[in-house]
C-alpha cells in the first residue's frame, strides 16, 4: 500500500495543475470545440464520460482500424488495469482479468455484446472469438465493480463490445489478410438504409496453422442487424450471428520441453470445436416527459466438444448450453427541486440449461459414455441507479440491486461406480453503490465512489466427487463471494488535444472463490485485498502525431490463513503501455503506428503458496504501416518486433511439483488489403 500512496502523491501536482487551469479550460478556443464523448455501459444510458464516477476507457473504431489486432483480446491487452492471458495465440480460450483476480479473473469480469451477457455459467468463461474484430464499432471498458447495474461477474469491471449499426445510404467492404504461421483471413460486409429501415450483414473466414504444433484454428462467422424506426418515438431492432470453429489443443509444456522446442506439443491429437449462435430482438420507446422504455429478448445456443485421446486415460466431452434472456429497462430524466435527475431502473432475467455428456476415462474407451449432466441456472436481478445534480457541476449517484439465483444439479455416472447427484440450491445477494462527481472544467472531473459487489459460484464450482462415499456431491458450503470497493480518481482535459486520467482503487473481498490445488476443490478464501493505481494519458500534437500511454501498479494479496501475506497468482504488480501514431507520414494517406506493451512478473496459477519462481516479465513492440488511397487501403505489420521469447500463461502441474508454460508467438508478420465501396 505504501508504494501505491507514493505513486498517488507523486501525481498530486498533475491534479493540482489541472484544477488550477479550470478557468482557462472552460473557454472554448475558436475552431477547437469538440462534442462530449458519450458512453452507455457505465450507467446503462447515454452519459458523458466526465459525469461518471468510474475509470473508463473507450476503444474507438478508428483505434481498432489502426491496431494490429487479430482478435478482441489483442485490443484489450494494452488497456490499463487489464491483463490478457492468450493461451493459444489466436484468442480462443484467452483469459481477460480486470483489476487483479488472477486465475478467476475471467469470472470476475463481466463481458457484454451490445448489452447482452456472454459469460458462461460454468468454468468455460468467455469465448472471445465469437465476435470478429471487423464487426466491432467500439469497446467500452468500465474498471471497477458494476454489480449494481449488471449483477453477477461484474466484480472487477465490465467490458461492453458494441457492434456496428447500419445507417443511411449504402456501404460495403471486403478484405484479405495473410501472415506468419499460415494466417489467412477473408472478410466482407455490406449495409445501408432507406427511409426508416436499415440493415447490415457481415461474414468472415479465419484460418491459421498456429505458432505451435497442433495449434491450428479455423473459424467461420456470419452476422447481421436490422433497425426499424416505426416513428420518431418508437424503434425496433433485431440482430444475430453464428460462429463455428475447429482448433487444436497443444497444451502446456514443462520448462525442459520449452527449452528444447518451444513450438512443440505433448498432445498432438487433442482437439476441440464449437458453434455459437445468438438472436436478440428489442424495442426502444421514447415517451417524452414520461421517460424511455427499452426491452431486449435474447437467445443463445452454444455447442462445444473436446477430445483428449490419451492411451491410459482417454477423455471426451460434449456440452450444449442454451440461454434465454429478458432485460426491460426504464429511464426517466426530469427535474426535482429544479435540479436535473436521471433514474435508471430495470430487471435482468436469465434462464440457462446445460447438457454435458462425457466419454472415456481410466481404461474406458472413448466410445463408452461415462457420465452425463443436466444443469439449470436461473437468475433474476432487480436494480435502480439514480443520478442527481446537487449543482450543475456536482452529481451524486446512488443505486442498489437484489439478485436471486437457483441451481438444479443432476449428474450421473454411467459406469455405476459413483452415486448420482440430484439437488436444488438457491441463494441471493444485494449490491449498493454511492458516487460523487465534481466537474470542475470542460471534459474534466474528479470522483469518489464506494460499492458492494458479489459473485455467485459457477456450476462447475458447485459439483465435486466425494471419494469417501463414492458419490457426486453439491458443494453446499460454498458461499457467494462479496466485496467492498472504494476508489477515487481524476479525468482532466488540459486542452482539446491533451488529456489524462488517474484512479486509485481498493477492493476488500470476503469469501473469494478460488480453486485450492492442495485439496483439489473449489473453496472460499476468507479475505483478500486488491488495490492499486491506474494512470492514462493521450495527446494529439501538430495535427499529425498522437501519443498515448498508461501505467498500472497493483497489489493482490491473501489476508488470512492458509496463505496469509502471499501474492495472488497471475497478478503482475506492474503493467504499462506506450505508443504513437503518425498521420500522413510524408505522403498523404500514409500512416504509422507502434505500441510498447510491458507485463511484470507474477506467480504462476495454482502457486498460492508462492513456493516457485515467478513467471518472467516481458515486453512486446508491435508496429503497423498502412496506406489509404480512395477506396483502397493496404497495410503491413509486425508483432513482437524484438522477437522476445516469453509466456503469457503459466500453471503448476496437478501435484504442485513443477511449473508448466504456454509459449507465446515469436516475431510474426501480417499484410492485407481492403476495399471500401
N, C-alpha and C positions, 0 to 999 in steps of 0.2 A: 504493500500500500504506500510506503514511503516513496518508492520510485514514481508511482502514479502522481502523488501530490507534487513532487519536484517538477515533473513534466507540466502539470497544470499551472504551477506558479511561474514557470519559465514563460508560459504563453500568456500570462496576465497582461504584459504590455500590449500584446496584439488586441486583446479585448478592450483595454483602456483606449488605445488609439482609435479603435473602431467606433466606440461610443462617443468619444470626443469629436469625431468627424461627422456626427449625425447631422448637424446643421447643414453642412455642405451637401451631404448625400440626399437630403430632401429636395434639393433643387435639381431639376432635370436639365441636363445640358442639351443645347439645340442639336436636333438630329440624333440624339442618343437615347431617347425614351424607348423602353422595352416593355413588352407585355409581361405580366407576372406569370411565373411558372406554376402550373396547376397540377396537383396530384389527386388521386381518388382513393388510394389504398389506405392512407393513414387515418381517414375519418369516414370512409365508405360514402363520401360525397365529395364533389369537386371543391378543392381548397388550395389556396396559395401556400407554398412551402413554408414561408416565413411565419404563417399563422399556426403551424402545427408544432406542439411541444414534443418533438422527437427528432432523432437523427435520420435524415432521408437522403437517399441517392437515387437519381433518375438516369438510366442509360437510354439515351435518345436514339431515334432511327439513324441519325447522321453518325453517331458514335458507333453504332452497330455496323454500318457500311464501311467505316474506316478501320475497323478492328481486324485482327487475324482470326476471329472466332470461327470455329467449325461446329461448335455446339453452344448451347446456352451457358453451360458451366464455364466455358472459356471466357465468356463475357463477365461472369460473376467473379472470377478469380482475382481480378485486380481491385476489387472494392474494399474499402476499409471495413474492418470487423468481420470479413468473410474469409473462411479457409475452405478451399476446394481440394478434395482428395479424389483424383481421377484414376481409378484402379486400372482401367483397360486402355486409356489413352484416347478414346473416341467419345467419351461422355456416357456410355452405357454403364450403369452401376456406379456412377460418380456419386460422391457424398458432399453435401454443402452444409457448412457449420457456421451459424451466426452467433457471435459473441461467446465462443469457447465452451462447447459442451462435449467436445471430443467425439468418442465413438457414437454417442447418442445425439450428436448434432443434427443429423437428418430428421430425427423425431421431435426435436425441439425447435425446428424451423418450419413454419407453415408456407406452403407453396400454392399459389393460385394461378389459374389461367383464365383471364377475363373475369376474375372474381370467384371462380369455381374451384373448390378444394381438389387437389390431386394427390395429397398424401394418402398412402395406403393404410389399412387398418392393421397390417402385420409388419414384420421387420423388413419387408422388401423395399420400403421407403418410397422415394420419388423416382420415376423414370424420366430423366431429363431429356431423353431423345424423342419423346412423344410429340414435341413441338419443334419443328426445324427453325433455324435462325431466320430464314427468309420470310417466315410468316409473322415475325415479331415486329410490332410497331415501336414499343418501348417497354422497359422493365422498371418497375418502381420497387425500391428496397427500403423498408422501414425497419431500422435497427432498434432493438428493444421490444419488450413484450407487446403483443397486440391481442392479448387474450380476451379483453372485454369485447372487442368488435368481432373477433374471429374464433374464439374458443380454443379447443384442444390443439396442441402442437405449436402454437404461436408464442413460445416462451422466449426464444432468443430474437425473434423478429418475424417479419412477413415479406415474402417475395412474390410480387404480382406480375405475371407475364401477360402483357396486353397485346393481342394480335391485331393485325391490320383491319381497318374498317373501310369498306368500299365508299367511294364518293362520286360526285357528278362527273360526267364525261367518260372517256374510255382510256384505260391504260393497260399495258401488258409488258411483261418482262420475261426474258429467258436467259439462261446462262449455263456455262460449263466450267468446272474446276477440276484440276488434276494436280497430284502432288506425290510426295515421297510415300513409301510403303504401299504403293498401289492405290493411292487415293483417287477416286473417280466420283464426280457428282454432277448430276443434271437437274436443273430446276426450271420451272415455268409457272407464270401466274398471269391472270387477267381479271379485270374488274371494271365496273363502271356503273353509272346511274343515270336515270332519266325520270324527270318529274319527281315523284315521291318514293321511288324504289331504287335500290342499289344492291349490287351483288358482286361477289368475287369468288374465284376458285384458284387453288394453287396445288402443285404436285411436284414431287422430287424423288430422285433415286440417289442413294448414297452408298458407296462401297469402299472398303479398304481392306488390304491384307493384314494391316496392323503392324505395330513395331516388333512384336514378339511372335514366336511360333504359336500356332493355334490362337491367333489374335484377330481373326477376320471379323468383319462386321458388314452386314448387308441390310439396308432399310429402304422401305417404300412408304411414301406419305402422300395423302391427298386430303384436302380440307376446303372449306368454303364458308361464306357468311352471306346472309341476306338481311337487309334493313328496309323496313317499310314504314313511312310516315303517313299514318292514316289521316292525321290532321296536324295542326300546329301544336296540339297538346298531347296527342296520343301516337306512340310509335311502337312497332313490333320488331323483334329480331330473332333470327334463328341461325345457329352455327353448328358446325360439326367437323370431325376429322377422323381419319383412320390411319393407324400406324402399324406396320408389320416389320419385323426384323428377325435375323438369324445371326448368331455370334458364337465365337469360340470362347472358352474359359481357360486361359493359360495358367491361372492360379498363382500362388506365391512361390518365391524362391528363397532358399536359405542363403546366408551370406556367402558360403562356399560356392554354391551353384551360381550366384550372381557374379562373383568374381571370375568364375570360369567362363561363363557366357550369359550376359545379362539379357539377351534376347531369347533364351531358351525357355522351355516349359517342362514341367514334370508331369503335366496332364494333357498329353497330345490329343486325347479323344473326348474330353469334356466339352459339352456344348449346350446352348440354350436357344430359345426363340420366344417371341411374344407377339401378340396382336392387341392393340389398344384402340377402342372406338368410343367416341362420345358424341352426344347430341344435346344441345341446350337451346331452349326457347324462352322468350320473355317479353315483357312489355314495360313501357315507361309512360305513366300518366301524369302530366303536369296540370294540377288543378288550381293554379293561381294562388290566391290567399289561403286556400285550404291545404297547400303543400304538394308534395310529389310522392307518388306511389309507384314502386317498381317491384317486379317479381320474376324469378327465374326458376324453371324446372329443368333438371339435367338428368341424363342417364349415361352411365359409363360401363363398358364391359371389357374387362382385361383378362386375357388368357395368357399364361406363360408356362413353359416347361423347361426342364433341365435334366441332362443325363450325365452321370459320372460312372462309366463302365469299368470300375476297379475290379481286379481279379478276385480279391477276397471279400470286399465289401461294396459290391455294385449298388448304386442308388439312382433312382429316377423319380421325378415328381411332376405332377400336372396341377395347375391352380387355375380356377375360374372365379373371378371376383366381379360381382355386379353391384353397382351403387346407384341409388336414386337420391336426388337432392331437390329440395324446395326452399327457396330463400326470398321471402317477401320482406320489403323494407319501406319505411315511411320517413320522409324528410320534410320538416316544417321550418321555414325561415320567416321569422316575424320580428316584432319589437315587443319587449317587455320593459315597462317603465322608460320608454323612449330609447332603449338600448337594443342593439341587434342581438338576436338569439337564434341559434340553429340547433334543432333537435333531430337526432337520427335514432330511430327505433326499429327493431325488426326481430326476425326469428330465423334460425337455421335448422332445417330438418334433414337428416341423412339416414338412409336405410341401406346397409351393406350385407351381402351374403356371399360367403366364400366356400367353395368345394375344393378339397385337396385330396388327390389320390397319389399314394406313394408306392413305389415298387422296389423290390430287391432288398438287400440287407446282408448281414454276415452269412455267407454261403447260401443265400437265397437268390435265384436267378432274376434278372431284370424283367422277365416275362410274368413273374408272380407278384400280384398285388399284396403288399404287406400291411398297409393301413389306409384308412380313409377318415376324412374330417368334414364336418359341416359346421360352419361358424357364422353366427349372425351378430352384428353390432349395430344398434340403432341409437341415435342421439338426437336430442332437441336442446337448442340453446336460445334463450331469450335475452335481449340486450337493449341498452339505450346509451347514448352519449350526447351530452348537451354542452354547447359552447356559448358562453355569454360574454358580451363586451361590457366590462366594467367601465371602460372608456374606449374611445375609438381605436386606441393602440394597445389596450390591455385586455387580454382574453383569459377567461377561466373556463376550464373544461372538467366535467365530472361524468363518470359513466359506471355502469355495473352490468354484470352478466350472471345468469344462472344456467348451468348446463347439466343435463342428466344423460347417463349412458347406460345401456343394457346389453349384456352379452348372453348369447346362447351357445354353449360349447359342447360339441359332440365329437368324440374321437373313438375309433375302434381299431383294434389290432386284428387283422385278418388271419394271422397265424395262430391266434388263441393264446399267445404267450403272456399278454398283458390284459388286465381287466379294463373294460371300456369306461369312457367318461361321458356323462350326460348331465350337465349342470347349467344353471342360470345364475348370473351375477348382475348386480346393478350398483351404481354409485352416482354421486352428484357433487358438484363443486361450484364455488362462487368466485368471481373476479371483480376487482374495482380499479378505477384509475382516477387521478386528480392531477391536473396540469395547469400551469400559469405561463402565459406568453406575454412578453413586453416587446412590441415592435417599435424600436427607438429610431429607426430610419427606414428609407425606402429599401425594400428587399432585405432588411436586416432585423434580427430579433435575438433575444435571449429567452431561455425557457428553463423551467424546472418541473419535474413530474414524479409521481410515486404511483406504483401499480402493484396489484396482486395477480399472479399467474397460476395456472395449473396445467398438468398433463396427465391424462388417463393412461393406464397400461395398454400396450398393444396386445393383440390377441395371442401372438407368439410368446409374449412375456407371461401370459397367464396360464399356459399349459406346460406341464412337466411330467416326467416319469418318476414315480416313487418306487425305487428298487427294493425297498423294504417290504412292500406289499405287492410288487409286480403289477402295478396298475397306473393308468393315466390319472393325473390329479389336476385340479384347478388351484392355482396359487392364490387362495383366498386371503392370505395375509399380506399380499402386495397392495400397498396404499397408493392413491394418486399422489403425484409429485406437486408440490406447491412452492411458491416463491414470492418474496418481497423485492421489488425493484425500485431503485432510485437513480435518477440521472439529471444532469444539468448541462446546458450547452449554449453555444452562440453560433448564429449564422450571420455573417457580415459581408455586405457588398461594399468594397472600397470604392469601386466605380462600376459602371455597367459592364465593364470588361474584366474586372478582377474581383474575385470573391473567395471566401474561406469559411471554414466551419470547424468547431471543436466540441466534443461531447465527453463528459466524464460520467461513468456509469458504475453501478454496484448492484449485484443480484445475490440475495441470500436465499438459497434453495433448501427446502426441507424434503426429506424422503426422495431424493433424486433417484430416478430409476436407472439402473445400470446392470450390466452382466458381470457377475463375480466369477472370474476364471478359477478361483480357488475352490469354489463349491459347485461349479458348473451350473449355476442357476441365476435367475433374474431376481434382484433384490432392491430394497430401498437403502440408500446411504443416508444416515440421519441428517447431516448438514454438509453443504458445500458452499463455497463462496466464489463468485465470478465478478471480477472488477477490472476496469481499465480505462484507457483514454483513446479517443479516435480524433484524428486531425486530417482535414482535407482542404485542398485549395485548387483554384483554377484561374488562369489568366490568359486573355487573348490580347496579344501585343502586335502593333503595327498592321492590324487587319489580316495578317497572313500567318502569324506564329501563335500557336496555342500551347501553353504549358499547363500540366496538371500533375497532381501527386497527392498521396495520402500516406498516413502512418498510423499504426495501431500498436499500443502496448497493452498487454492483457495478462492477468493472473487468474488461474483457476485451480483451486485447492480443495482437498478434503479437510473438513474442520473437526471431524470426530473419528474415533477408532472404528475399524482397524487400520485405516490408512491416514490417520490424523497428521496434517502438515505436509503430506505428499502432493505433488502436482497431478492434476487430472491428465491422463494420457491424451496425446494427439491434439494438444492445445499449445501452439507456439507462443512464446512471450512477445516476440517482435514480428511485425509484418509491414512491408512498405511497397508502394508502387509509385513510379515516377515516369513521365513520358512527355512527348511533344508531338505536334502535328504542324506541318508547313503546307499552306495552300499556295498554289501557283508557283511551284518551285522553279523559278526562272522561265517557265513555259506555262502559259495559261492552260489550266486543266490538269496539271501535273501535281500530285500530292505525295507527301512523305510523312509517315508516322512511325513512332517507335515507343516501346514500353520496356521498363526495367521492373521486374517483379521479384521481391525478396520474401522468403518464408524462413523464420527462425527454427531452431531445433526444438524437438519435443519428444517425450517418451512415446514408445510405440503402443498401439492399442493392446489392452489387457495387461499392461505392466503397471497396475495400480500401486504395487509395492515399490516402484521406481528402483528396481534391482539391476536393470540392464542399461547399457549405453543409450543415449538419446538418438533418435533419427536425425541425421545430419541436416543442418540448414542448407539452403540452396538459393540460387537466383537464376532467372532466365531473362534474356533480352530478345524481344520479338520486334520485327520491323516489316513494313509494308510500303510498297511504291505502287501508285495507281495513276492512270491517265484517263481522263474523260474527254471525249470529242463528240458533241451532238448526242446521238442515240447510243454511242458505243462507250463502254468502259472496260479497260484492260488492267490487270493487276498482277503483281508478283510479290511474294512474301517469304520470310524465313522465320521459323520458330526456334527458340533455343540457339541463338546466333553463335554463342561462345562454346557450344557443344558440351554443356555440363552433363555429368553422369550423376543422376540423383533419383530418389524415390519419393513420391508424394505420400505413399501409404506403407506403413509397417505394422506388423501384428505379431504377438507372441504365438508360439505353437500351442497345441492343446494342453501339454503338460508343463508349460511355462519353463522350458529348458533353453530355448533359443529364439532369436528374432527371425521373422520372415519378411520379405520385401516384394513390392510390386514395382519393378523398374519403370521409370518414365522414358518417353522417347528422347533420343539424342537430336542433334541438329536435323531439321527437316524443312523442305521447301514446298511451296504450292504456287500455282498460277492459274489464271482464269480470264474469262471474257464474258461480258454481259451486254445484252441489248435491251433498251427501253423503247417502247413504242407508244 
